[in-house]
Amino acid sequence: MAVQEKHRFDEQRLAGFMAGHVAGFVPPLTVEQFKGGQSNPTYRLTDGAGRRYVLRRKPPGKLLPSAHAVDREFRVISALNKTDVPTPTAYALCEDDSVVGTPFYIMEYCDGRVLWDPLLPEVPKEGRMAIYKAKFDVLARLHAVDYAALGLADFGRPGSYVARQISRWGKQYKASETETIEAMDRLLDWLPAHLPQNDETVLVHGDYRLDNMVFHPTEPRVLGVIDWEISTLGDPLAELSYLCMLWRTPMDWGGLKGHDLAALGLPTEEEMVAYYCGLSKRAVPAPALWEFYMAYNLFRVSCIRQGVYARSLDGTASNVRAADSGKLVRPAAELGWQLVEGIAGGTR
């Protein structure tokens, strides 16, 4: 789409930066904005030779602490460019506000498909399982990288990931809270008191889902995983369960719950957990442990949606549908609390 008024900047100044920092750039520069990118405004750049790039920047306005970390995105993408985890090539990071108004980075434009609907209506039935396997395969590859060898040993703290996530997102939720939601308050109390004994540490994306990857135009192959803003060192089961929430959320949220998966050529949650565990050589998690992770992720998603909704109220959200996020904060939290009530026969 055309660049939104609140996200415009001096395109000539950006072209000057690119001429000095992006090899092969040819002026003039054309700028468009992607409709997605709820957190960081994202733009498609086209140079005079027809070569395309992507720019990700911090949004303007008052921001929550530690949010919108485009420098972290650039660092992790640059590191993963050296591995078999498909990521866009990272070109340049700029932390000088005078260029576009906020820090930004420029990366490769992956010319492929973003599959927004997990039902995969644009993919023939017989090809849908391969798409699902591809995204779980890339996740297993990500969790297998030697992050220390990539220079990312200080990219986060090893161990206690879920505890720190609950604390971090809980604080951000309270900072952006617009109404009292009983289920959220209960989860804020219950989750830290029932943490799993799991200290495995891997590099995690933080928001690993179907529409944060670009697929090959015709093949079931991931060209690039995108949106690494909240990547860190973390717990592989926390990330796996986040991806698997798709099977727990209902149709009207865009989830798979209630659909006839076999008729659609789609896998079950159990099949994909077993597939990932086979690839990564991890044990399939015990039922109670798995349900904890599901409740934790529903809590986390509620916190994220609340932040997006709050930014829509003050005008700093970049996604045109950001205001809709507020509608799902309460139901996601209530679903998470329902899972808690089912753990150990409802013991709290």
N, C-alpha and C positions, 0 to 999 in steps of 0.2 A: 504494500500500500504506500501512498505518499507519506512522507515523514509528518508525524503529528506536530502541531505548532509548538507544544511544550517540549518536544525533543529535537527541535531544529538546532543547527549549529553552522558555523562558517565553513562551507564546503571547500573553499579555496585554501583556507588555512590547513585543512586536513590533507588536501592534495599536496601541499608543500611538505608536510610531514612525511607522507608516503613516498614522495620523490627521493627523500633522503634516507629512508629506513626500510623500504620494501623493494627488494631487488626485482627488476623487470617492470616496475610500475610505469605506465605511460599516461600522461594527462590527455584530455580533461577527465574529471571524475563525475560520475552520476551516482546519486544516493537515493535508496528506497528503504523503507522500514518494514521489518517482518511483523505480521499480526501477533505472533506468539512472543515469548520472552516476558513473562509476568514480572520478573524481578529486575533484570538488566535490559534496557532498550537495546535491540539488536537490528543491525542494518545490513542490507546487501549493497555492496559497492561494485561499480563497473568502471573499468578504466578505458582509455581511448582505444586500446587494442582489443577490447571486448573481454578482457580477463576479469573474472569476478572474485570478490573477497567478501568476508564477513567481518563486521566491526561490532564488538560488544563493549558497552560502556556502563559506568555507574549512572543511575538516574539522578536528575537534579533534585534539590530539595533536602529536607531534614531526613536523615536515614537512621535506622536502628543500629546499635553498636555491632560491629563485626560483620554486618550484612553487605552484600553486593561486592564481594571481594574479587574483582576482575584480575588483580595481580596473582591471586592464588590459582584462578582458572588458567591463566597464561603459563604459570610455572608447571602445573601438572600436565597440561597438554603438551608442552615442550618436552617434558620428561618421557611421556608415553609415546611420543613420536618415534622413540628408539626401540619400541617393543612391538609385539604382535597384537596389541590392543588397538583397534582402528580408531584413530583420532585425526581431526583436521590438522594439517601442518600449521604450526604457530609461526607467524612472521614478525610481529613487533608489538611491544608493550609501551604505552605512553602514560606516565603518571603526572604529566604537566597539564594542569587544568586550562591553560591558555589556548590549547589546540581546539577542543570541542566542548570545553566547559567542565568536564569531569574526566577522571582516568579512563582509559580504554585499551583494548588490544585488537589486533587484526590477525585473522587466520584465513586458512583456505576455505573456499566455498565448495562444499561437497554437492555435486550435481546429481541428486538421486531422489528417492521418495521418503517423505515423512508420513508414516502410517499412524494416523490419529485414532482410528477406531479399532479396538482390540478384536472385533469380530472379523476384521480384514475383508470387508465386502469387495474391495478392488482386487483381491487375490483369489484365483480359482480354488475351490474347496480342497483339491488334492495338493495344493502348494502351501496351505496355511500352517501345517505342522512344521515345515522347514523354516518358516519365519520365526516361529516360537523357539525352535531349537537354536537358531542363529543368535537370538538375543540372550539365551541362557548360556550358550557357548562362550560368547564374549564376556559375560559376567564371570564365568569360571576362569577365563584368561586374565581378566583384571585382578581377581583375587589371588592369582598365582604369581604376579610380578614381584620381583625382588625390589621393594621400594627403597631400601637402603642403598642398593647398588645404583639406583637412579638419582641418588642425591636427595631423597625425600624422607630420610630418617627423622627429620625435625618437622615434618608436614603435619604432625598431630602427636598426641600422646598415646603410647601403647597401653592397652588394657583399660577397663572401666568405661568403655565407649558408651554403652547404653545409659549408664548413670549420668555421664556428662551431657549426653544428648537431652535426656529428660530435664536436667537442670537448665541447659541453655535454651531449649525451646519453650520450657515453662516460663522462664523470665521474659522471653520475647513475646509470648502469648499475653502475659500480664501487662506488658508495656503497650500492647496494641488492643487490649480487651475493650469491647464495646457493650457487652452485656454479661450478666452472670449466667453461666451454664453449669448446672450441678454436676453433670457427668464429667466435665473437664476438671472441676475441683476435686472430685473423687479420684480420678486417674492421677492427678498431681500428687495425691497422698499415697495411693496404693502402689503405683509402679516403683518408686524408689525403695519401698519396703519389701519388695519381692523380686529383687534383681537376680538374674541367672548367674551361675558360677561359670562364666565363659570369658576367658581373657585372650582368646586368639585375636591377633591383630593383622589386618591386611589393608591395602589401599582400597578405599571405597569411594564410589561416585557421589553418593548421598541423595540422588534423585533419579535412580536408574529405572527408567520405564520406556515403553515403546516409542512415545513421541519425542524422546530425547536421543534418538538415534536416526541417522540417515541411511536408508537401505539403497543398494544398487538399483538402478531403474528397472531391471528385469529379473535379477537373480535374488535368491534369499540370502543375501550377504550384506553385512553391515559395513558401510563405507566410513562412517565416523560417528562416535558417541559424542554428544554435545552437552552444553550446560553443566560445567564442572564447578560451579560457584561454591557449593557446600561439600566438595570432596575433602577427604581427610584420611587419617589412619583410623580404622574402625573394625567393627565386628561383621564377619561375612554373613552370619545368620540374620543379623538385623537388615542387611541389604537384600538378601534372598527373600525374606518374608515381606519386605516392602514391595518387591516385584510381584509377589504372589497374592498381595491384597486384592488384586484384580478379580480373583475367584470368590472373594468374600463380599464384594460390593455389588449392590443391585443394578439392574438394567438402567434405571433412571439416573444413576450416577455415572453411567458409562462402563459399568462392570460386567462380569460374566455370570454372576449369580442369577439363576433362573432361566438361562439359555440352555438349549439342547446341544451340548458341546459335540457329541458324537455326530449329530446330524449336520453340524457346521464344519466338521473336520478339524475341530480344535481339541487340544489336550486338556486333561484334568490337572488340578493343582498337584495331586499326588504324583502323577507322571512326571511333571516338570521338576518337582523337588528331587525325585529319584534320579532324574537325568543329570541335574546339576551336581548332586552328591556323587554320582558315578564319575563325572568328569573331574571333579575337584578332589576326589578320594576322601570325602568327609562322610561321617555317619549321618543317616537320616535322623533328624531331631525327634526326640520323644514328644508325644502329643501335648502334654502340659507345657513343655518348654516352647513348642511351636505356637501355642495359643497365647502365651505371654508376649512373644515377639509380634504377633498380629495385633494385640491390644496396644502395645507400645507404638506400633506404626500408625494406627488409627489416631492415637493421641497426637503423634508428631504431625500428621497430615492436618489435623484440626488446627494446630498451632500455626503451620505454614499458611493455611487458608485464611486464618484470622489476620495474619500480617498483610497478606495481599489485599484483603477486604479493607483493612484500616488505611492502606495506602490509596485505595480507590476513593475513600472519603476525603482524604486531604489533597488528592489530585496528583500524587507522584507515581501511581502505578502505571506501567507501560502497556499492559495488555488491555485491549478494549473490553474484555469480558471480566475484568478483575472484580467488579462489584458482585458478580454472581458467586464468587468464592464464599461470601458470607453466608449464603443459604445452606452450605454443606458443613459448616463448622459444628453445629449442634448435632445433626444426625450422625456424623462420623464419630463424635465423642460418645454418643449414646450407644452406638454399635460396639465401640471399644469397651465400654463398661459392661455390656451384655456378655462379651467374651470373658471378662474378668469374673463375672458371676458364675460362669460355667467352669472355670478352673477349679479343680479340687472340690467339686460339688458346691461351688459358690462361697468357699472359704475366703474371707477378705483379710 
